[in-house]
Amino acid sequence: MNVPQMTNQKPDLDARQLQLVQDGIMQGSSWAQIAQEIGYSSELELLKEVADLLDMELIDLPNSEIDEVLLEEFPIRLIHRYSVFPVKREESQLVVAISNPFDLQMIDAVEAEAGESILLVLAPKEELGRIIKARLGVGAETIEGLLAQDDSGNEVEMLEEVEWDRSEASEMAQEASVVQLVNEILVEAIESRTSDIHIESQANGLKIRYRIDGVLQTQPTPPEINRFQSAIISRLKIMSKMNIAEKRVPQDGRIKLRVAGREVDIRVSMIPMLHGEGIVMRILDKDKMNFSLRGIGMDEDIYQRFQKLIKLPHGIILVTGPTGSGKTTTLYSALNEIKDEATKIITTEDPIEYQLDGINQIQVHNKVGMTFAASLRAILRHDPDVVLVGEIRDFETAENAIQASLTGHVVFSTLHTNDAAGAYMRLGDMGVEPFLIGTTVEGVMAQRLVRKLCADCKVADNPPREELPDDFPYEELMGQENPIYKAVGCRTCRNTGYTGRMGLYELMVCTESVRELAIEKATTSVIKKEAMKSGMRTLRQDGWRKVGWGVTSVDEIIRVTKADY
């Protein structure tokens, strides 16, 4: 076996620094942290230097061809216990990827148990963890003896006391292996920037999917996890303070955790399905949220116009879009923009997703009569300047919002419509008089979220005209100096081609002509055309502009928006 040795070569990393790296890794520090401390620009740069100094290869695991037969033969317990991964056989040696070349005890143990000569290659720890989960499944290490593994880096601390009874299901849910398995699912989701975890009970067992950057991605799971199906669901119900014995009606709950030193709030929804209970968990990580209009990627021209709207003395400002399009984030950002000591801001929400300093927030409780409409009536007796209503769902809420705006308040709210102009017809369908809609609504913002291209792997694209949508501004964008780009995939973006999301915005400011059309009950298409004459840019047009900027792809705009006809 090639136990790493010092060579006669003299790379940039000297022996003293190598010793610092070894000490740091063996004491539990991360490669990224050590790289920063000794002056390297990235973890990967440090890994390359260490690999050179130890005469090792730095392997590109995501793009390496894995010997599937070898993977089946290799002892799974070694993979999980020592965080190693067999790649291939090469010249009578077994090529094994490791992330810690200084753990000689681990190296000896792997060679002894593998039973053949080993060639070690170095890989980033995160890449190694990802390929293990991708090939063997999320939580497989729990089933194969996770308790023998050092998992101190994945500490999950409950911030609220968990209560359970003495029932068999409750006792099973508290077993150490089940607790660690659930923790592994949560930690993996949080580290991969997941917004929602879907745990689905199906005829052939448990299915786990993560929504990352708005797209659901199925997580590989070992078949053995199906034995823990009821225990996993019971554990999550206990953590979110649901009734563990109730399996016939939907339940909602909340989990507060501290993961890797930061607090995370998780909204949990459980619904009985055909083959068992299904659970969806919305991850709310305030540390990663930036509640500012510039921070959410609003363009300068949209920002300036929206700023004028939110600073009006009275009127209704609506944000529309489907679930998960970032409406709440936009509204929170607007409130943060205008809050000060001279302004009283009260919100009524269902549920309160994030707690905002300096803003009074009310939680809706429909079961006790604390609806949006009822809370809004109460809010107006509290002398507010600005009111946020989580959603206008019915005539009563809409009517109260309009009355609030007519009495000198600014009202923010959301509607579920496909575009900005559709807000008028939606309010009319609820029974609101057209003249009230026309005189109180000051502006409507429709929005969507699209994935941003990975800066490390995007490549210039020059598709032929016939492969593009009819409304694509071909002459404008293909004739510009900067190219448009397409997604490829690399180790940085986990081979998706995208990292993070940004907003597309369609801001309709209610001009006099738009108000007149609303009062006359004009159709959505007529109002939309009039708004475009006044300078409104549609979601699709905003999307093409961002394709031209090179920050997203044609495929993303087609996926998220529809053409303007």
N, C-alpha and C positions, 0 to 999 in steps of 0.2 A: 504494500500500500504506500501511496505517496504522502506520508505525513509531512505537512508543510515545513520547509526548512528555509533558513536565511540563505540568500544567494550572494555571489560576489558583485552583482550589479548594484548600482547606486541610484535608485529612482529618487524622486523628489522627497519622498517620505524616508526619513532616516531612522536608525535603529532606536534612538531615544523616543521619537514620536510613535514608532510602532509599539514600544512598550506601553506608552500612554494609552494607545488604542486598545491593546490587549487588556490592560487593567480596567479600563472603562467598560468594555464589553463583558468581562467576567464579573463585574460588579453590578451589571444590569442596565447600564446606560445604552441608549440607542445609537446606531451608526450616525443618524442625522445630527444628534446632539453632539457627538464627539467631533464630527466633521466641522461643525460650527466653532467648537471650542479651539481647534487647532488650525483654523483658518482655511478650510476647504469650502468651495462654493456649494457643494452638494454631497449627499451621501454616496451617489454613484461615483463621483470623482475620487472619494476616499477609498471606496471599495476597489477601484481599478488600481490604485497605488499599492494597497495591501496585497492584492492578487499578484502584482508584479514582484513585489518584495518576497513573497512566499512561493514564487514560482508556480502559481496556480492560474487556471483559466477563469475569467469572470463570464459566466454563462448568461445568455439572454433566454431565460426560461419561457416567457410567453410565446416566443417564436421558435422554440426548439421542438423537434419531433420526438415524441415520447414513445418508447417501446412498450406497447400495451401488454404484451406477453410477459415481459420482465416485471411490469407493475403488478400483475396478478400473482406472480411467484414471490415477490419480495414481501417479507413479513410486515404486515400493516402496523403492528405494535411499534416497530422501529421508527416508522415514519412519524407517528404521533408522539412517541416518547422523546425522540431526539430532534424532531423537526428537520428531517432529511427527506430527500426524494430521489428515487432511482430514475435515471434518464435513459441510459442505453448500455449495451455492451460494446466495448471497443478494444480490439487487440487483446482478448482474453482477460480484460479487466472490466469491472462493473463501475460505470460512471455514476457517481452519487453527488447531488447538489446539497451543500450545507450553507448556513449563514453565519456560523461561528467557527472559524478555523483554529481558534485557540483552545477549544475544549478537547484536549487529548483523550480524556476518559471516555467521552462520547464517541470519538473516532475509533478507539480501540474496541468499544462495545459493539459498534455497528459492523466493523470488520469481522469480529468474532461470531456474531449471530448470523451475518450474511453468508459466511462460510466460503468466501472467495476473495480474490485480490480486488482492491477498491482503488479507483482513481477519483480523488475529490476535486470538485469544482465549486467555485464560490458564487452565491446568488444573494440578492437583497432579501432581507427577512420577510418583507411584505409580499414580494413576488412568490417566495417559497410558500408562505401561508395561503396565498390565493390559489396556487396550483394544487395544493393539497386539498383545499375545500372544493375546487372545481372538479377534481378527479375522484375524490373519495366522499364528498358531501359535507355540508354544514353539520357540525356536531358529531361527525364520525369518531373523533377522538374520545368523546365521552363514552361511547359504546365500547371502544377498544381499550379502555383503561385510562381515561382522562385524569383520574384521580392520582395517578402516578406521575403526572406531568406537572411541571412548574408553570402555573397560569397566573402568576402574580401580576403580569402586565395587563390582564383582562379583568381586574377587580370591578365587580358590580356591587354597589352599596345601595340598599334600599333606604330612602330618606323618610319613609313612614313605616310604622310598625305593621308587620304582617300578622294577621290573626287566622287561625285555622282550628277546626274541630277535630274530633277523634275518629272521624269516618275513615273507611278504607281508602277512598279516593284522595282525601286530604293527607293521610299518612304517606301514600305513594308519591304525592306531589312534593313532599318535603325531603325525599331521599336525595342524598348528596349528588348522585349522578344526574338526576332529573333537574335539580337546581342548576348545576353547572351546564347542562345541555341548553336550558332556556337562556342562561346568561351568555352562552356562546352565540346563540341566534341573535340576541339583542346587540352584543358587542360587534359582531360581524356587520350587522345592518348599520349601526351608527358609524363605524369606521369607513363604510363604503358609500357614505352620503345618501343613504336610503331615506325617503320621505315616508313610505308606508310599507309595513310588513304584512303580507297576506299569508295566513296559515289556513289551508283549505283541507277539509276532510273529504276524500274522494273514495270511490269504490275500491281502488287498488292501494289505498293508504293515504299517507299525509303528503301534501304538496306545499312547499314554501316558495314564495315569490317576493322579491324586493322591487319596489318602484324607485328606480334611480334616474334622476333627471327626467322624471315624468313618464318613463317607459318601464313596464313590468319585465323583470328578468327572473326566470326560473332558477332557483338555487339547487344544485345537485345535492341529494341526500342519500345516505346509505339505506338499503331496504330494511335493515334492522331497526331503523328509527320508528317504524310503524308499531313496534311493540310498546313504544313509549307514548303513543298518540294521546290516549286519555290522560296520562300523567302530565304531559306538556300542557294540554288545554286546562287541566285542573290547576296547575301551577300558575298559569297566567291569570286565571279567574281569581285565585287567591291574592296574587300580587295587586290586581286592580280592584280588589274589594267587591267582587261580584258574589252572588249566591252560588256556591259550588254545586249545590244539589239541584238547582233549577236548570233544566235543559230543554224547556219547551218554549220559552219566550225570549226575545232579544234582550240583551243587557248592555249597559255602557259603564265604563269605569276609567280610572286614571292611575298611572304608575309614575312615581317620582324616583329617579335613580341618580346616582353619581357614578359616572363611568370615566375612567382615566382622569379623574380630578375635576371633571366638569359636570354640572347638573343638567339632566335631561328629563323632559316631561313627555310622557307617552299617553295619548288618548287611545282607549281600547274599546272596540265594538265587537260584540259576540252575537251571532245570529244562528239559530238551529237550521241545519241544512239536511238534505236527503240522507247523506251518509255520515252525519255527525255535525258537531258544532264548527262553524267557521269563524275565525278571528281576524280582524284587521286592526293594526296598530299604527297610528299616526305619530311620528317622531317629531317633537317640537324641541329643537336645540337652539335656545336663545343666544348662546355664545356665537353661533354661526350666522345669526340674523343681523342685518344692517338696515334698521328702519329709517332710511333717509331716501328722498326721491332721487337724488343723484346716485346713491348707493345701489338702488335696484335697477340701474341701467337706463333711466329715462333720458331720452335725447334732449339736447339743449332747447330746441324749439318747442317741443312738447312740454318740457319742464317750465319754461317761461309762461306759457299759456295756462298750464295747470295751476301754477303759483298764483296767478291773478284770480282764478276761480276760487281757490280755497281761502283766499283772504277777503272775499266778499262779505258784507255785513249780514246778509240773510239769503236764503234760497236753498234749493236741494241740489246736491252733487252726487251723482250715481256712478258706481263702478260695476260693469257687467262682465260676464264671462262664465264658463262652466266651472264646476268644482275643480280645485287644484290649479287655477290659472293665476293665482297670486293676488286676488282681490283684497283679501284681508291685509296682506303685506303693504299694498299700495295705500290703503286707508290708514293703517298705523303710521306709515311714513308721512302721510299728509298731516296727521294729528301732531306728530313730533315736530313738524315744520312750523306749525302755528302756535304751539303751546307756549305760554309764558305766565308770569304771576298775575297778569291782569285779565286772564281768560279762564273761564270755568268750562271744562270739557267733561262731559259724562257720556259713557258708552253703555249700550245694552247688547249683550252678545250671547250666542248659543253655539258652542261654549266659548269661554274666555280662553283664547289660545296662548297669549303671552301677556304678562303683567307689565304695564307701562308706568313708569314713574311720572308723577305729576298729573295723572289722568284718572278720573273716578270711573271704575268699571263695575257693571252689574251683570250677574249671571242669570239668564232666563231659566225659569222652572215652570214648564207648562203644566205639570201635574198639580201644582198648588195655585194655578191661575196667574203666575207671573210670566205672562206672554210678552212678546215684543210690544204689542199695542198697550197692554196694561202698564208695563214699565216705562214706556214713552210718556204716557199721561202723568205718571208720578214724577218723572224726570223734569217735566216742565214746571213743576211746583218747587224745584230746587234751584231756580234762578240760573240756568246754564246759559252760556254764550254759544257753545258748539255742542251738537248732539250727534253721536254715531249710533245708528240702528243696524245691527248685524246684517239683517236681510229684510226686505219688504216682501212678505209672502202673501198678504191678504188685504182686503179692502180696508179693514179697520186700522191696520198698521200704516197703510198708505195715506189714509185720511188724516190720521194723527200727525204723520210726518209733514203733510201739506199745511195743516193748521200751525204746526211749530214754525215752519218757514214763514207763514203769513204774519206771525206775531213777532218777527224779528230775530229768528234763530237761524244759524247755519246748520243744515242737516246733511250728514254723510250717510250713505247706505249702499247696499248691493242689490242687484237684480240678476236673475238667470235669463239672459237673452244672448242671442248669437252675435249681435253687433250693437253699436251705440244707438242707431236710429230705432231699433226695435224696442227700446225702453218705453217709448210713448205708447205703442200699441199694447205692450204688456201692462202698463198702468191702466190703460183704458179697459182692458179685459177684466181687470179687478173691479171695475165699476166707478173709477174716479172720473169726474167730469172733465172733459177736454180743456175747458178754459182754465181750470185749476192747474192742470198739468202744464199747460203752455205758459202760465204766469209764474210758476214756482220753480220749475226745473231750470237750473242755470247751465248745467253741463253734464255730459255723459261720457265716461271713459270706458271703452271696451278694450279688453286685453287678453293676450295669450302668452304662454311661455314656450320658447324654443330652446333647444340645446345649442350650446356654443361649440364650435369646432375646436378640437385639441390643437393648441399652438405647436406642439412638438411633432405632429405627424400629418397635418393637413397638407394637401398638395393642390397645385393649380389645376383647374378644370377648364376644358374647352369643348363642351358638348355641342353636337350639331343642332341646328335650329329645330329640326323635326322631333328631337327627343325632349324638348322643353315645352312647358304649358303654353297655350295660346296667348295668355296675358303676360308672359315673361317679357320684360323690356329688353329685348335682345340687342338692338342697335345701341342703346344707351349703356348697358353694362358690359357687353362684349367689346365695345369700342373704347372703354375707359382705359386709363394707363395701368391701373392695378387689376390683377386677375381675380376671378371668382375661384372658390376652393371647394373641394369635396372631402368627405371623411375617409380615413384610411384605418387607423387603429394602431396603437403601440402600447408599451408597458406603462406609460404615464396615464393613459385613459382606460386602461384595462381592456384594450382592443375594441373599444366601442367607437372610437373616432371623435368622441365628444367629452368635454369636461365642463360641468356647470350649465346654468341656464340664464337666459336674459328675456326681457319682456318685449312684446310687440304691442304697440299702443295705437288706438284709434280714438282721438279726442274730438268730440263734437261740442263746440261752444254754441249755446242756443242764441242765435241771432234773431232779429225781428222777423225775418222771413221764415225761419224755422218755427218760431212760436206761432205764427199765423197758420202755418200748415198743420201744426199739432192741434190747434183750436178747431180747425176745419176737418179734423179726423182723417187727414191724408194718410196714404199707405206708407209703410216703412221704406219702400224703394224710392218714393217721391221725396220723402224727408232726407234720405241718404244722399240723393243726387243734389239736392239743394245745399246740404252741408258741404259736399265736395266742391261746389262752386265757391263756397266761402273759405276754402283752403283746407278742409279736413282730408287727412291722409288715411286711407283704409288700412285694416290689419294686413291685408295682402300686399298693399303698396309699401307699407312699412317693412314687411318681411323682405321684399325684393331689394329695398334700399340696404338692409343689413347683409343680404347676400353680396351686394356690391361692395360693401365695406370689408368683406372677407371674414366675417365673424360667425356666420352660420352657412348652411348649405341649401341648395335648391330642394333637396329631398325633405329637409325639415320644414320648409315653408309649405310644401305640398301636403305634408302630414298634418300640419296644425291649422292651416287656413284653407278657405275655399275661394275660388276665383270670383271677381266682381263682374256680374253680368247684369 
